[in-house]
């Protein structure tokens, strides 16, 4: 063997040993959940936060100032006026003409923002209780709907197929006695009108606040190209309550991220009426994205914008407070991970402690996977 070849083998072996050594070190760091002293990760900055820190600090500062006033954030939201004349037709003609298709007659659906079903003939009914939601400059577009009604399952799957929905975040607990509108056993299928709905795969929740994950095949009659939709069902967020943990919402948003196997198509979220729980989920997503785009969040304007699209949104103002609580929890997780901006982290901890007092009585407690509930507020509405 030539000296050159021997030298190359020696270098390759040395390089391989170094790689293995570094790999083992990384595994130790990851398994312990702690960064080794002097490692690169400790000194590494969160570049995304650094670029957005002005907007994040300003937004959190506004929350802190309002919370410190009499009545706090909840009192501020209750006193605020969120009504706005929509830019288009502010009427609700379709809603009024289709009252049997609405779970709650008290929350009209605006004509200008409602989802229109694809129909073969203009004379056919294109109504469904679902709203298009957007918030420029945020990329993600949402559809927020009520929980599907049994008589109109075909309409729901028509919307999912033709609106090209990739993922559905389904918020409903067993005690709500709402029908399950999709097959939950792998291999099972049903036909809803012209739509074949098949449970291709079911993955049980892997953790306390994880969703049960269903892959659903949707195929209309006469079509050869099926659509595969992910349904993330969280059964532990009962009506009349905030989520039992901020992780419920944050893990859901992480699952909906385009980098996490989901494209940039529209996402759908629903709760019983699509008023409080579903809208707070959307609000968290937009607050986080706005802040990390270095946009100071005008919270009142954001809520006004969302309510102008989904009539009756945040009927219970407590969910506005909760959405902000979860959004800054996301910031806290990032700051803790990268060990930077300790002064912002201290402010968030203090702010969250004060905010949590507002909704501490409506957090469901779980025992063995089932929700054990105490008193609720405005339980007749989400």
C-alpha positions in Angstrom: 0.0 0.0 0.0 1.4 3.4 -0.9 2.2 6.0 1.7 -0.4 8.3 0.1 -3.1 5.7 0.4 -2.2 4.9 4.0 -2.2 8.6 4.8 -5.7 9.0 3.2 -7.0 6.0 5.2 -5.6 7.5 8.4 -7.2 10.9 7.7 -10.5 9.3 6.9 -10.4 7.2 10.1 -9.5 10.3 12.2 -12.3 12.2 10.5 -14.8 9.4 11.1 -13.8 9.2 14.8 -14.3 13.0 15.1 -17.7 12.8 13.5 -18.7 9.9 15.8 -17.4 11.8 18.9 -19.4 14.9 17.9 -22.5 12.9 17.2 -22.3 11.3 20.7 -21.8 14.7 22.3 -24.9 16.0 20.5 -26.9 13.0 21.7 -25.8 13.5 25.3 -26.8 17.2 25.0 -30.2 16.4 23.5 -31.0 13.6 25.9 -30.2 15.7 29.0 -32.1 18.7 27.6 -29.3 20.9 28.7 -26.6 22.7 26.7 -23.0 21.9 27.7 -21.1 24.8 29.2 -19.0 26.5 26.6 -20.8 24.8 23.7 -21.6 26.6 20.5 -25.4 26.3 21.2 -25.2 28.4 24.4 -23.7 31.4 22.7 -25.7 31.0 19.5 -28.3 33.7 19.1 -31.9 33.2 17.9 -31.5 35.2 14.7 -35.2 35.2 14.1 -35.9 36.8 17.5 -33.0 39.3 17.0 -34.6 40.5 13.8 -38.0 40.9 15.4 -37.1 41.9 19.0 -38.3 45.5 18.6 -41.8 44.5 17.6 -41.9 41.7 20.2 -40.8 44.0 23.1 -43.2 46.7 22.0 -46.2 44.3 21.7 -45.4 42.7 25.1 -44.9 46.1 26.6 -48.4 47.2 25.5 -49.9 44.1 27.1 -48.0 44.7 30.3 -49.2 48.3 30.5 -52.8 47.4 29.9 -52.8 44.5 32.3 -51.5 46.8 35.0 -54.5 49.1 34.7 -57.8 48.6 36.6 -59.7 45.8 34.8 -56.6 44.5 33.1 -56.7 43.2 29.5 -60.0 41.5 30.0 -61.6 44.8 31.1 -59.9 46.6 28.2 -61.4 44.1 25.7 -64.8 44.2 27.2 -64.9 48.0 26.9 -63.4 48.1 23.4 -65.5 48.6 20.3 -64.6 46.1 17.6 -67.4 46.7 15.1 -66.5 47.9 11.6 -68.4 48.2 8.4 -67.0 45.5 6.1 -65.3 46.8 2.9 -67.9 44.8 0.8 -71.6 44.0 1.3 -72.1 43.9 5.1 -75.3 41.9 4.7 -76.0 38.4 5.8 -78.5 37.3 3.1 -77.2 33.8 2.6 -77.1 33.2 6.4 -80.7 34.3 6.8 -81.9 32.2 3.8 -80.2 29.1 5.3 -81.0 29.1 9.0 -81.4 25.3 9.3 -77.7 25.0 8.2 -76.5 27.0 11.2 -75.9 25.7 14.7 -76.4 29.0 16.4 -78.8 31.7 14.9 -77.2 34.4 17.1 -74.0 34.7 15.0 -74.7 35.8 11.4 -72.3 34.8 8.7 -71.1 37.8 6.6 -71.8 37.5 2.9 -68.5 39.2 1.9 -66.3 36.6 3.7 -68.3 33.4 3.6 -67.0 30.3 1.9 -69.0 29.4 -1.3 -69.4 25.8 -2.2 -68.5 24.7 -5.7 -71.8 23.8 -7.4 -72.6 22.6 -10.9 -75.4 25.1 -11.5 -75.7 28.6 -10.2 -79.2 27.8 -9.0 -77.9 25.2 -6.6 -77.3 26.2 -2.9 -73.6 27.1 -2.3 -74.1 27.9 1.4 -72.1 26.5 4.3 -71.4 28.0 7.7 -67.7 28.7 7.1 -65.6 31.8 6.8 -62.5 32.8 4.9 -60.0 34.4 7.2 -56.9 36.3 6.3 -54.5 38.8 7.9 -52.0 40.5 5.6 -49.0 40.4 5.6 -49.4 36.9 7.2 -49.1 34.1 4.7 -51.5 31.5 6.2 -55.1 31.7 5.1 -57.7 30.0 7.3 -61.2 28.7 7.0 -63.1 28.8 10.3 -66.3 26.8 10.5 -68.9 25.4 12.8 -68.8 21.7 13.7 -70.3 19.9 10.7 -74.0 19.1 11.0 -75.1 15.5 10.2 -77.6 16.5 7.5 -74.9 18.5 5.7 -71.8 16.3 5.8 -71.7 16.2 2.0 -71.4 20.0 2.0 -68.5 19.9 4.5 -66.5 17.4 2.4 -67.3 19.3 -0.8 -65.7 22.3 0.9 -62.7 20.4 2.0 -62.1 18.8 -1.4 -62.6 21.9 -3.6 -61.0 24.4 -1.2 -57.9 22.2 -1.2 -57.8 21.9 2.6 -54.6 20.0 3.8 -55.3 19.9 7.5 -58.3 20.3 9.8 -57.8 21.2 13.4 -60.9 19.7 15.1 -61.7 21.1 18.5 -64.5 19.1 20.2 -64.6 17.0 23.4 -66.7 13.9 24.0 -68.9 15.6 26.5 -70.2 18.0 23.9 -72.0 15.1 22.2 -71.2 16.4 18.8 -71.2 13.8 16.0 -67.9 12.5 14.7 -68.1 13.3 11.0 -65.3 11.0 9.8 -64.4 7.3 10.2 -62.0 6.9 13.1 -60.9 3.3 12.5 -58.1 2.6 10.0 -59.6 1.0 6.9 -63.2 2.1 7.6 -65.0 4.3 5.1 -68.4 6.0 4.6 -70.2 7.7 1.7 -71.6 11.1 2.2 -73.7 11.9 -0.8 -71.2 12.0 -3.7 -68.2 11.8 -1.5 -66.3 8.7 -0.5 -64.5 9.3 2.9 -62.0 6.7 4.0 -59.8 6.5 7.1 -56.5 5.7 5.5 -54.5 5.9 8.8 -55.0 6.6 12.4 -52.2 7.6 14.8 -53.1 7.8 18.5 -52.0 10.8 20.5 -48.3 10.4 21.5 -48.5 12.7 24.5 -50.8 14.4 27.0 -51.5 17.4 24.8 -51.0 15.8 21.4 -53.8 15.3 18.9 -55.1 12.0 17.6 -53.9 12.1 14.0 -56.1 10.9 11.1 -55.3 10.7 7.5 -58.5 10.9 5.5 -59.0 10.1 1.9 -61.7 12.1 0.2 -62.9 11.3 -3.3 -65.9 12.6 -5.1 -67.9 10.4 -7.6 -66.4 10.4 -11.0 -63.0 11.7 -9.9 -59.8 9.6 -10.0 -57.6 11.9 -7.9 -58.3 11.6 -4.2 -57.4 14.3 -1.7 -55.6 13.2 1.5 -56.5 15.4 4.5 -54.9 15.4 8.0 -57.4 15.7 10.8 -55.8 16.7 14.1 -58.4 16.0 16.8 -57.9 17.5 20.3 -60.6 16.0 22.5 -59.5 17.7 25.7 -60.6 21.3 25.0 -64.2 21.4 26.2 -66.8 24.0 25.3 -66.8 27.0 27.6 -63.2 26.5 28.6 -59.8 27.6 27.4 -57.3 24.8 26.4 -55.9 22.9 29.4 -52.4 24.0 28.3 -50.8 26.4 25.9 -49.1 23.3 24.4 -52.5 22.3 22.9 -52.5 25.3 20.6 -48.7 25.6 20.1 -48.3 22.0 19.1 -51.2 22.4 16.7 -49.7 25.4 15.1 -46.4 23.6 14.8 -48.2 20.7 13.1 -49.8 23.2 10.6 -46.4 24.7 9.7 -45.5 24.2 6.0 -42.2 22.8 7.1 -44.0 20.1 9.1 -45.3 18.1 6.1 -48.1 20.5 5.4 -48.3 22.7 2.3 -49.2 26.4 2.2 -52.8 25.6 1.2 -55.7 26.8 3.4 -56.0 25.2 6.8 -59.4 24.7 8.5 -60.2 24.9 12.1 -63.6 24.3 13.7 -65.2 24.2 17.1 -68.9 23.9 18.0 -69.9 27.3 16.6 -66.4 28.5 15.4 -66.7 31.5 17.6 -64.3 31.4 20.5 -62.1 28.4 20.6 -61.5 28.2 16.9 -60.9 32.0 16.6 -58.5 32.1 19.5 -56.5 29.4 17.7 -56.3 31.6 14.6 -55.5 34.7 16.6 -52.5 33.0 18.2 -51.2 32.1 14.8 -51.4 35.6 13.5 -50.0 37.3 16.6 -47.0 35.1 16.6 -46.4 35.6 12.8 -46.9 39.3 13.0 -44.4 39.7 15.9 -41.7 37.5 14.3 -42.1 39.5 11.1 -41.1 42.5 13.3 -44.6 44.0 13.1 -45.8 45.6 16.4 -49.2 44.0 16.9 -52.1 46.4 17.1 -54.2 44.0 19.2 -57.5 45.9 19.0 -57.1 46.3 15.2 -56.4 42.6 14.8 -59.4 41.5 16.8 -61.5 44.0 14.8 -60.2 42.6 11.5 -61.0 39.0 12.6 -64.5 39.9 13.8 -65.3 41.7 10.6 -64.7 38.4 8.8 -66.2 36.0 11.2 -69.3 37.5 12.8 -69.6 36.9 16.5 -65.9 36.0 16.9 -64.7 36.4 20.5 -68.2 36.6 21.9 -66.5 35.7 25.1 -63.7 38.2 25.5 -61.8 35.9 27.8 -60.6 34.1 24.7 -58.8 37.2 23.5 -56.8 37.3 26.7 -56.1 33.6 26.4 -54.9 33.9 22.8 -52.3 36.6 23.9 -51.3 34.4 26.8 -50.5 31.5 24.4 -48.8 33.8 21.9 -46.3 35.1 24.4 -45.8 31.6 25.7 -44.4 30.8 22.3 -41.9 33.7 22.7 -41.0 32.5 26.2 -40.2 29.0 24.8 -37.8 30.5 22.2 -36.1 32.8 24.7 -35.7 29.9 27.1 -34.3 27.7 24.4 -31.7 30.2 23.3 -31.0 31.7 26.7 -31.2 35.3 25.6 -33.2 38.4 26.5 -33.6 37.5 30.2 -35.4 40.9 30.8 -38.1 40.0 28.3 -38.5 36.5 29.8 -39.0 38.1 33.2 -41.6 40.4 31.9 -43.4 37.5 30.2 -43.5 35.4 33.3 -44.9 38.3 35.4 -47.5 39.1 32.7 -48.6 35.5 32.3 -49.0 35.1 36.0 -51.4 38.1 36.0 -53.2 37.0 32.9 -53.7 33.5 34.1 -55.7 34.7 37.1 -58.3 36.0 34.6 -59.1 32.5 33.3 -57.9 30.2 36.1 -61.4 29.1 36.8 -62.1 27.9 33.2 -59.1 25.6 32.7 -60.3 22.0 32.4 -58.5 19.5 34.6 -57.6 16.1 33.2 -57.7 12.9 35.1 -56.7 9.8 33.2 -57.3 11.4 29.8 -60.8 12.5 30.5 -61.7 16.1 31.4 -62.8 16.7 34.9 -64.6 20.0 34.8 -65.6 22.5 37.4 -67.6 25.7 36.9 -67.6 27.3 33.5 -68.5 30.6 32.1 -71.1 31.2 29.4 -71.2 27.5 28.9 -74.1 27.8 26.4 -71.7 29.4 24.0 -68.3 28.1 23.2 
